Amino acid sequence: MFSAGAESLLHQAREIQDEELKKFCSRISKLLQAEDLGPDTLDSLQRLFLIISATKYSRRLEKTCVDLLQATLGLPACPEQLQVLCTAILREMSPSDSLSLAWDHTQNSRQLSLVASVLLAQGDRNEEVRAVGQGVLRALESRQPEGPSLRHLLPVMAKVVVLSPGILQEDQATLLSKRLVDWLRYASLQQGLPHSGSFFSTPRARQPGPITEVDGAVATDFFTVLSTGHRFTEDQWLNVQAFSMLRAWLLHSGPEGPGTLDTDDRSEQEGSTLSVISATSSSAGRLLPPRERLREVAFEYCQRLIEQSNRRALRKGDSDLQKACLVEAVLVLDVLCRQDPTFLYRSLSCLKALHGRVRGDPASVRVLLPLAHFFLSHGEAAAVDSEAVYQHLFTRIPAEQFHSPLLAFEFIQFCRDNLHLFGGHLSTLRLSFPNLFKFLAWNSPPLTSEFVALLPALVDAGTALEMLHALLDLPCLTAVLDLQLRSSPAPSERPLWDTSLRAPSCLEAFRDPQFQGLFQYLLRPKASGTTERLAPLHQLLQPMAGCARVVQCAEAVPTLLQAFFSAVTQVADGALINQLALLLLGRSDSLYPAPGYAARVHSVLSSQFPALCTLKPSLVVELARDLLEFLGSVNGLCSRASLVTSVVWAVGEYLSVTYDRRCTVEQINKFFEALEALLFEVTQCRPSAALPRCPPQVVTALMTTLTKLASRSQDLIPRASLLLSKMRTLAQSSATSSTHSKEGAEAIRTRATELLTLLKMPSVAQFVLTPSTEVCSPRYHRDANTALALRTVSRLVEREAGLLPG
């Protein structure tokens, strides 16, 4: 979440209209045409960037302003900060037909990198990616590896490799591999010289010192990303950038290109190869072809990073860098082992030791994800107890680190990306959904779309009911996680909760042994196979319902429910459909009281109940007793109006022998009496009755269903006709205006009149209100006799219509 000041600035930027933006662009154009590009120009460009980047849709800028931005970017003497701002603005506009930057006319290496970033943001409209890639390769060919321009161009090359790996020819790919080997393995071990010396500085003071390790020791091995110093040389910067693009280059220059071997085939290849091939010595590596030599150097580099990560960093920034480099090193090793199985034998010992070291360190938890991916990718050849790895991964990490937004996103991405590799461990993932939901409850806005994609893999017939309960209780889980953090004996450096919220009663309840069972159930790490009524917690935690994080989570639940039902209907059998329908009815009045939450959930449930009935039409007959109990009370009708309407419609649609031969006249009569009583309750207008206002949709649905039931049991027609007559009279009375709007009363009167007209012709009413399957799915065009009869009747009707006075 942004601070209040940042939110205010974003809001102002989004509110600026096109006319104001046009005037602002004219002012910027005048500033860019001036000889002195001073602070006013810088400030105006910063404001313009905020305006065009604050909205999801693209802003249209004046052509003159765009041309001047491009011209400013190309000025050799332009301050670097202004060029960066011009680049950022032009990138935000991309793709755009109004941009006309020229790559070939730019000479300065920094300007080349800025122009290239804009061209790559354009997409490959006019083969810009190829042009940029070839330009960088020409710079690689024409300059020495230590050339100053490559420091700015190498990130551009990394982007080109990802966007369009096929543009490189064989000799160009070989050249780049050689350059990467040089930068990765042979960077200087001396620090860089100061930019300038003062008058009083001595030559001895200006001598560069040696590169050190993160713990302060002098480096005795080759330079890496984790080597430290006060100043760095050009080749050391290229070493860092080469490592940053190494994995992408290995993926796109490997023997199988961007794709990889099938998992099973790769495991077999690894297993057979490891039995006969030993490690390749580094001394023989110099005789390898460039690509194989690059893999060998990459392996040595990753091994060195893992060794450096064992050192105790003196600065927190270096400690964080150690963990980030470990993640990247493991991912690079995974690529190497997939491309050449001989690396697997050489990697296993250090990776197993690394896993044993970091699994107990909460600060290194992000490293566990690439390690788990490595063990998944290489199957039995890795000879690791995968079950223990995943039990630790899915049990402890979400429960302890749910409040880390970066880890939450990476963890769910890990689950999504490795679904095809889980195999026998998929059940472990599915049973761990209560823990995964902790990530979702605490980080719902950024993770909602990720979970929508993951839910189909998590949904299982055995845990579907428990998962639906968990989704409905998700805002309550958010509140409990908040309390858990507040009660933590080791609070974080920065509060992770809403400090403006004071809920001492909730904290007391969280520590109360009387409610520990309910809290522990909500915080369970795995599916338990049972469900608990959490209504007492809803009441206890009501003071936290307005917490910003709880409200955000409540807003995400309807989307997640839609995804859940889309997935569960693919695996549900008849018994599970019945249980889901009962759960919808039972939970409709047992939801956490977050603002607007119940209304949004009821909207989803009201659309899903008819869908369940469509899947299994006999549901209404089989659950007749439960439906009668649900419809037998008017309490909370207005808050559940949409769901009640759906249930009433389903009764009228599916309570028929057409859908279930077990349907009896007795059942129809019972439903008729229950709905008749409900209609009477919701339409009575006694001033003393403290009844809530009932939406007219409920009334019209009740009248329609009562008429349908009467058409199926002829003895009910007189009662239904009398009821409809009363409803029509009531809709026309002045008393109705106090409970319904004019449009609502008119809708009730019109529906009552239409239904009364139908009931005057019982056979027609039954045909219209309870059509047979033949009527619902007509095949008249395939029956020659029926088609001939219809054509004859049509001609007679047309002839009669022609005789009518016009």
PyMOL commands that set and color helices and strands:
alter all, ss='L'
color gray80, all
select helices_A, chain A and resi 4-15+18-33+39-53+63-73+80-93+109-121+128-142+150-163+165-167+170-185+234-253+263-274+283-287+290-308+316-339+342-358+362-382+386-401+405-417+419-431+433-442+444-458+464-472+474-486+504-511+513-522+535-540+542-544+548-568+574-587+597-615+619-622+624-631+641-654+665-683+696-712+714-732+734-738+742-759+762-769+773-776+780-782+784-803
alter helices_A, ss='H'
color red, helices_A
deselect
rebuild
show_as cartoon
